[in-house]
Every structure is written in C-alpha cells, then in structure tokens.
Amino acid sequence: MGDRPATRIVVAEDEAIIRMDLVELLAEEGYDVVADVGRGDLAVEAVRTHRPDAAIFDVKMPGLDGVEAVRVLAPERICPVIMLTAFSQREVIEQARDAGALAYLVKPFQRTDLVPAIELAIGRFEEVLALAGERDDLAGRLEVRKLVDRAKGVLMDRRGMTEQDAYGFLQRRAMEGRTTMAEVSRAVIDGRVDH
C-alpha cells in the first residue's frame, strides 16, 4: 500500500448483521469505511456528504432501493457503486448496470470477491470519467469551431474580408480583449463588435 491513503467507502445494507460483517471485512482489507447506513435515501446522502472513492449498495433497501439510489447518483459522477444482490437474477444485475452500477457482488460473497469488485469498479469509474471529459471537451471544441466559422462568415459578408483576414481579426480581438475566440465570435455574430 505504501503511503497511499486508504480507499474510502460508503456501505449501504439494511440487514445490520450483514452490514457489520461487511464493514469489518473492509476494515481488515485496509479500506476506510466513512459511513454505513441501512436505507437507500441515506446512502445517497452519505455519498454526497463524504464523496467516497467507492460505495457498496444492497439492492433491497427501504427509503430507496439500491438500483434507484444508483440511478440518482450516477449522473453526479461522485464515485463508482458496487451492487450487493442476494440473487443471481440476471434482470436485477442488468437493471443495476443500466442504472450505472459498475460492479456487483452476489450474496453470500467471499472475502476474496470483495477487493476485486471494488478495484474493478474504481478502474471502470476512472475510464468513465476520462471518456466523459473527452466527450465534453470534444463537444466544446466543435461548438467553438462552429462559432468561429459563423463569425468569419459574418465578417466576410459585412466587411468583405478574406477568410484569413477574418480569422486574424478574431484572433487579434481575443488577444487584445484578453478573452476567448468563442466570446469574440459571439460578439461578432450578435453585431456587438465595432470596427
């Protein structure tokens, strides 16, 4: 482990005995359980409050079931969730996966299943974040390119500039105004730019 801080976990399981066992197991494996709760709504709250590295949710819980809790949290991209399910029913596992769970454990699980499931979920979560970042970034870049192209068109139409001159104009304005090409392009399109 070295000096790496312990992986922080939130546990949500409505059966107290199973929950206590799980918390103990996690502690023995070197994890830091920052919260353990018995309800789905409290599980969502605990994840938002503690922002752990991973969460383990049981499927069947009062307040909100585990699948619903994952569905609420998935868009917030706080941490990966591992589902605990008592039955190896395909449809529950599929529902959990569709909701955004990144790994699952079937009860009764073995100690040897626990760490791989958590590490798998954390690894997948990092991939999800990386892809989301790339997608957002790509969308942003395309958006800027469209704006700049429209602004160049406006300058070419209204001021008879060549495409190169129009681009140079936008670049200069952005530098002089210490702003972005996107902002200058918007101003040009809206007719807010003086000569």
C-alpha positions as CSV (number, residue, x, y, z in Angstrom):
1,M,0.0,0.0,0.0
2,G,2.8,2.5,0.8
3,D,1.7,5.9,1.8
4,R,-1.4,5.9,-0.4
5,P,-4.4,7.0,1.7
6,A,-6.9,4.2,2.3
7,T,-9.7,3.9,-0.2
8,R,-12.8,5.5,1.3
9,I,-16.0,3.5,1.2
10,V,-19.7,4.1,2.0
11,V,-21.7,1.0,2.8
12,A,-25.5,0.7,2.5
13,E,-27.1,-2.5,3.6
14,D,-30.4,-2.8,5.5
15,E,-29.6,-6.0,7.3
16,A,-27.5,-4.9,10.3
17,I,-25.6,-8.2,10.7
18,I,-24.5,-8.3,7.1
19,R,-23.6,-4.6,7.2
20,M,-21.4,-5.1,10.3
21,D,-19.7,-8.1,8.7
22,L,-19.1,-6.1,5.6
23,V,-17.7,-3.1,7.5
24,E,-15.4,-5.3,9.4
25,L,-14.2,-7.1,6.3
26,L,-13.5,-3.9,4.5
27,A,-11.5,-2.6,7.5
28,E,-9.5,-5.8,7.6
29,E,-8.7,-5.3,3.9
30,G,-7.4,-1.8,4.6
31,Y,-10.4,0.2,3.4
32,D,-11.7,3.2,5.3
33,V,-15.5,2.9,5.8
34,V,-16.6,6.6,6.1
35,A,-20.3,5.8,6.6
36,D,-22.6,2.8,6.9
37,V,-26.3,3.1,6.5
38,G,-29.4,1.0,6.2
39,R,-31.5,3.0,3.8
40,G,-31.2,3.9,0.2
41,D,-32.1,7.6,0.7
42,L,-29.4,7.8,3.5
43,A,-27.0,6.1,1.1
44,V,-27.4,8.9,-1.5
45,E,-26.9,11.5,1.3
46,A,-23.8,9.7,2.6
47,V,-22.2,9.6,-0.8
48,R,-22.9,13.3,-1.4
49,T,-21.6,14.2,2.0
50,H,-18.5,12.1,2.2
51,R,-17.6,11.9,-1.5
52,P,-16.0,8.4,-1.1
53,D,-13.8,6.5,-3.6
54,A,-16.5,3.8,-3.9
55,A,-19.9,2.8,-2.5
56,I,-21.4,-0.6,-1.9
57,F,-25.2,-0.7,-2.1
58,D,-27.6,-3.5,-1.3
59,V,-30.3,-3.9,-3.9
60,K,-33.2,-4.3,-1.4
61,M,-33.4,-1.3,1.0
62,P,-36.1,0.9,2.5
63,G,-36.3,4.6,1.5
64,L,-34.9,3.9,-2.0
65,D,-33.8,0.6,-3.3
66,G,-30.2,0.2,-4.3
67,V,-30.9,0.4,-8.0
68,E,-32.9,3.7,-7.6
69,A,-30.1,5.1,-5.4
70,V,-27.6,4.3,-8.1
71,R,-29.8,5.9,-10.8
72,V,-30.0,9.1,-8.7
73,L,-26.2,9.3,-8.1
74,A,-24.9,8.1,-11.5
75,P,-25.2,11.5,-13.3
76,E,-23.4,13.2,-10.4
77,R,-20.3,11.1,-11.1
78,I,-19.1,11.2,-7.5
79,C,-17.9,7.6,-7.2
80,P,-18.5,4.1,-8.5
81,V,-21.1,1.9,-6.9
82,I,-20.9,-1.8,-6.4
83,M,-24.3,-3.6,-6.1
84,L,-24.9,-6.3,-3.5
85,T,-27.5,-8.7,-4.7
86,A,-28.9,-11.7,-2.8
87,F,-30.0,-13.4,-6.0
88,S,-28.1,-14.1,-9.2
89,Q,-31.1,-12.9,-11.2
90,R,-29.9,-11.6,-14.4
91,E,-32.5,-8.9,-14.6
92,V,-31.6,-7.3,-11.3
93,I,-27.9,-7.2,-12.3
94,E,-28.9,-5.7,-15.7
95,Q,-31.1,-3.1,-14.1
96,A,-28.3,-2.1,-11.7
97,R,-25.9,-1.9,-14.6
98,D,-28.3,0.2,-16.7
99,A,-28.7,2.5,-13.7
100,G,-25.0,3.0,-13.5
101,A,-23.6,0.4,-11.1
102,L,-20.1,-0.6,-12.2
103,A,-19.7,-3.9,-10.5
104,Y,-21.7,-6.3,-8.4
105,L,-21.3,-9.0,-5.7
106,V,-23.8,-11.8,-5.2
107,K,-24.5,-12.7,-1.6
108,P,-23.2,-14.7,0.2
109,F,-20.0,-13.3,-1.2
110,Q,-16.5,-14.5,-0.3
111,R,-13.9,-12.2,1.1
112,T,-11.8,-12.9,-2.0
113,D,-14.6,-11.4,-4.2
114,L,-14.7,-8.1,-2.3
115,V,-11.4,-6.4,-3.2
116,P,-11.5,-7.3,-6.9
117,A,-15.1,-6.0,-7.2
118,I,-14.1,-2.7,-5.6
119,E,-10.9,-2.3,-7.6
120,L,-12.8,-3.2,-10.8
121,A,-15.5,-0.6,-10.1
122,I,-12.9,2.1,-9.3
123,G,-10.9,1.3,-12.5
124,R,-14.1,1.4,-14.6
125,F,-15.1,4.7,-13.0
126,E,-11.8,6.3,-13.9
127,E,-12.4,5.2,-17.5
128,V,-16.0,6.6,-17.4
129,L,-14.6,10.0,-16.2
130,A,-11.9,10.1,-18.8
131,L,-14.3,9.4,-21.6
132,A,-16.8,11.9,-20.2
133,G,-14.1,14.5,-20.1
134,E,-13.1,13.8,-23.6
135,R,-16.7,13.9,-24.8
136,D,-17.4,17.2,-23.1
137,D,-14.1,18.6,-24.4
138,L,-14.9,17.4,-27.9
139,A,-18.4,18.9,-27.8
140,G,-16.8,22.2,-26.6
141,R,-14.2,22.2,-29.3
142,L,-16.9,21.6,-32.0
143,E,-19.0,24.3,-30.5
144,V,-16.2,26.9,-30.7
145,R,-15.3,25.8,-34.2
146,K,-18.9,26.4,-35.3
147,L,-19.0,29.8,-33.7
148,V,-15.7,30.9,-35.2
149,D,-16.8,29.7,-38.6
150,R,-20.1,31.7,-38.3
151,A,-18.2,34.8,-37.2
152,K,-15.8,34.5,-40.1
153,G,-18.8,34.3,-42.4
154,V,-20.3,37.4,-40.9
155,L,-17.0,39.4,-41.3
156,M,-16.6,38.2,-44.9
157,D,-20.1,39.2,-45.7
158,R,-20.3,42.5,-43.9
159,R,-16.8,43.7,-44.3
160,G,-15.6,42.0,-47.4
161,M,-12.7,40.3,-45.6
162,T,-11.0,37.2,-46.8
163,E,-11.3,34.2,-44.7
164,Q,-7.7,34.6,-43.5
165,D,-8.3,38.2,-42.6
166,A,-11.5,37.4,-40.7
167,Y,-9.7,34.7,-38.7
168,G,-6.8,37.1,-37.9
169,F,-9.3,39.8,-36.8
170,L,-11.0,37.3,-34.4
171,Q,-7.6,36.2,-33.0
172,R,-6.4,39.8,-32.5
173,R,-9.6,40.8,-30.8
174,A,-9.4,37.9,-28.5
175,M,-5.8,38.7,-27.5
176,E,-6.4,42.4,-27.1
177,G,-9.6,41.9,-25.1
178,R,-7.9,39.0,-23.1
179,T,-10.9,36.9,-23.9
180,T,-11.6,33.8,-26.0
181,M,-12.2,33.3,-29.7
182,A,-15.6,32.0,-28.8
183,E,-16.5,35.2,-27.0
184,V,-15.3,37.4,-29.8
185,S,-17.1,35.2,-32.3
186,R,-20.4,35.6,-30.4
187,A,-20.0,39.3,-30.2
188,V,-19.4,39.5,-34.0
189,I,-22.4,37.3,-34.7
190,D,-24.6,39.5,-32.4
191,G,-23.3,42.6,-34.1
192,R,-21.6,43.8,-30.9
193,V,-18.2,44.4,-32.4
194,D,-17.0,47.8,-33.6
195,H,-14.6,48.1,-36.5
